[in-house]
Amino acid sequence: MEPRKFVIGDRVRLRLDSHINEYPAATYTISRALPAMANVWQYRVKRVDDGLERAVNEQQLAKATSQTAAQRSLIDLQRDAQRVRNARAAERTRVVAKRSEEDGR
């Protein structure tokens, strides 16, 4: 079996399908090395932004490269757009709840 490519503390990115990876630009830190499964090394990774942890195999990881200012600003724009979408969805939920409450009276 090949030696591990990553060690605890390494910064990595997930290489998953886009519909699975809700934060494609997120950086993770290797928090724990897990035993191999089917001859593939496993790791516990922690997202730098919010601390979300997950288990992944070595094939799903890539070394994180330092981001340029343009990449960081693009990520910030994507996060801002997501916040706006979330706020609009929350407002729609409040309006629908209020209407259904008024209809029930």
Residue pairs with C-beta under 8 A, 6 or more apart in sequence:
1 36
1 39
4 33
4 41
4 58
5 41
5 58
5 61
6 12
6 30
6 33
6 43
6 58
6 61
6 63
7 30
7 33
8 30
8 31
8 32
8 33
9 29
9 30
10 29
10 30
10 63
11 27
11 28
11 29
11 48
11 63
11 64
12 27
12 28
12 29
12 30
12 45
12 61
12 62
12 63
12 64
13 25
13 26
13 27
13 28
13 61
13 62
13 63
13 64
14 21
14 24
14 26
14 28
14 45
14 56
14 60
14 61
14 62
15 59
15 60
15 61
15 62
16 60
18 24
23 47
23 49
25 71
25 74
25 75
25 78
26 47
26 48
26 49
27 47
27 48
27 49
27 64
28 45
28 46
28 47
28 48
28 61
28 64
29 45
29 46
29 48
30 43
30 44
30 45
31 44
31 45
31 46
31 53
32 43
32 44
33 41
33 42
33 43
33 44
34 41
34 42
34 43
34 44
34 55
35 42
36 42
37 57
40 57
40 58
40 59
41 57
41 58
42 55
42 56
42 57
42 58
43 55
43 56
43 57
43 58
43 61
44 53
44 54
44 55
45 53
45 54
45 55
45 56
45 61
46 52
46 53
47 53
67 75
